[in-house]
Amino acid sequence: MMGDPGTHVNLLVCPWATSRFREKNTQILGASADTPEDNRAWKAKFGFPYPLVSDPGRSLPALYGGAKRWAVLIDEEQKVQAFWPEVVDKEGFAAEVLGAL
């Protein structure tokens, strides 16, 4: 992820979608297999506005059967409400997640 701003930043951070996620009281988190130090540097370099979770062992995608680009929707009670094993289309995906809220 360190040298790849497009795939992660653009995936959910669509200008039109960010405010709609806020309106729906939804917190966006990024997840990466990079170290916490690398994530901090990447976040600062590219201005990523959301918290990043470090998962160097890739336990999150392994747990849910995810591919390289995956997403999970977790509710306020920390229950998984939806899982997307592979995310490709940034604009379509943001709309899909908004529809699942």
Salt bridges, closest charged atoms under 4 A:
ASP4 OD2 - ARG69 NH2 3.12
GLU37 OE2 - ARG40 NH2 3.73
GLU77 OE1 - LYS79 NZ 3.67
